[in-house]
Amino acid sequence: MTIGSENLKQEILLVRDLATVAGDGVNVDIASKVVQRLGGLRKEFVLYFPEIIKSILDLVKNRFVLPVENVADCMKDELIDLRNKSGTKYRFETNKICDFWLKVSDVYPNV
């Protein structure tokens, strides 16, 4: 995986969004360094764990499509509940991913 200029821009915006949620301002230079470091860590992770990278990315991006049997036992009940609860998938599809997970993290801390 490589970080192209568009991906870098999106990741910097994500860091900014997270900093805004946390109530802090964000320094673009620091955010850029964090994103570059995370990109390097991602590349190293893929080298060491190539067989699980797709499952991890699926889990992070969209827990609604990940098979329940592919998650840890401590997450299964919450994942099933999250999928079956009315409106959660709609909220997932209509909100930014970080906004959605911030809203449901108290109810589903293990997912």
Secondary structure per residue as TSV (DSSP state, phi and psi in degrees):
chain	resnum	aa	ss	phi	psi
A	1	M	-	360.0	138.2
A	2	T	-	-123.6	156.3
A	3	I	-	-102.4	105.8
A	4	G	-	-80.7	173.2
A	5	S	H	-62.5	-36.3
A	6	E	H	-68.2	-42.6
A	7	N	H	-63.9	-40.9
A	8	L	H	-60.9	-43.6
A	9	K	H	-61.1	-45.2
A	10	Q	H	-63.7	-40.4
A	11	E	H	-69.8	-36.1
A	12	I	H	-64.4	-40.9
A	13	L	H	-63.6	-37.1
A	14	L	H	-64.0	-43.6
A	15	V	H	-61.3	-41.3
A	16	R	H	-62.1	-44.7
A	17	D	H	-60.8	-42.2
A	18	L	H	-65.7	-39.5
A	19	A	H	-66.1	-37.2
A	20	T	H	-64.1	-43.6
A	21	V	H	-62.2	-37.3
A	22	A	H	-75.7	-10.9
A	23	G	T	90.2	10.0
A	24	D	-	-108.4	155.3
A	25	G	-	-75.9	171.1
A	26	V	-	-129.1	134.0
A	27	N	-	-91.3	120.4
A	28	V	H	-61.1	-37.2
A	29	D	H	-64.3	-43.6
A	30	I	H	-66.8	-42.8
A	31	A	H	-60.3	-40.7
A	32	S	H	-63.6	-42.1
A	33	K	H	-64.9	-40.5
A	34	V	H	-62.4	-45.7
A	35	V	H	-63.0	-42.2
A	36	Q	H	-63.2	-42.8
A	37	R	H	-64.8	-43.4
A	38	L	H	-63.1	-37.1
A	39	G	H	-62.3	-41.3
A	40	G	H	-64.7	-41.8
A	41	L	H	-64.2	-37.6
A	42	R	H	-62.2	-44.4
A	43	K	H	-61.6	-43.2
A	44	E	H	-64.7	-40.7
A	45	F	H	-60.1	-43.8
A	46	V	H	-62.5	-36.2
A	47	L	H	-64.3	-39.7
A	48	Y	H	-84.1	-30.8
A	49	F	-	-132.2	56.6
A	50	P	T	-64.5	-28.9
A	51	E	T	-74.4	-19.6
A	52	I	T	-110.0	-2.8
A	53	I	H	-61.0	-40.7
A	54	K	H	-63.9	-43.2
A	55	S	H	-62.6	-40.8
A	56	I	H	-65.5	-44.9
A	57	L	H	-64.1	-39.8
A	58	D	H	-61.8	-41.5
A	59	L	H	-63.7	-42.5
A	60	V	H	-71.5	-44.1
A	61	K	H	-75.3	-46.6
A	62	N	-	-151.7	98.8
A	63	R	T	-74.7	-6.5
A	64	F	T	-79.6	-18.6
A	65	V	T	-106.8	-12.5
A	66	L	S	-74.1	129.1
A	67	P	-	-60.6	135.6
A	68	V	G	-58.1	-34.7
A	69	E	G	-67.9	-12.5
A	70	N	G	-90.6	3.0
A	71	V	S	-110.6	161.9
A	72	A	-	-63.2	150.9
A	73	D	H	-55.8	-37.7
A	74	C	H	-66.7	-15.8
A	75	M	H	-100.0	-17.2
A	76	K	H	-59.0	-50.0
A	77	D	H	-61.0	-43.8
A	78	E	H	-66.5	-39.3
A	79	L	H	-64.3	-43.3
A	80	I	H	-62.3	-43.8
A	81	D	H	-63.4	-43.7
A	82	L	H	-58.7	-44.7
A	83	R	H	-67.9	-33.1
A	84	N	H	-90.3	-15.0
A	85	K	S	-71.8	131.8
A	86	S	T	-59.9	128.7
A	87	G	T	90.4	-13.8
A	88	T	H	-68.1	-40.0
A	89	K	H	-66.0	-39.9
A	90	Y	H	-60.8	-46.2
A	91	R	H	-62.7	-37.0
A	92	F	H	-62.0	-42.9
A	93	E	H	-76.0	-22.1
A	94	T	H	-105.6	-4.5
A	95	N	S	-115.4	162.6
A	96	K	-	-63.1	146.6
A	97	I	H	-58.4	-42.0
A	98	C	H	-68.5	-35.6
A	99	D	H	-65.0	-43.3
A	100	F	H	-60.2	-50.3
A	101	W	H	-68.6	-30.5
A	102	L	H	-65.0	-37.0
A	103	K	H	-70.5	-34.5
A	104	V	H	-102.2	-2.8
A	105	S	T	-64.0	-29.6
A	106	D	T	-71.4	-36.2
A	107	V	T	-78.5	-35.5
A	108	Y	-	-124.5	69.8
A	109	P	T	-68.0	-24.3
A	110	N	T	-88.8	-16.4
A	111	V	-	-85.8	360.0
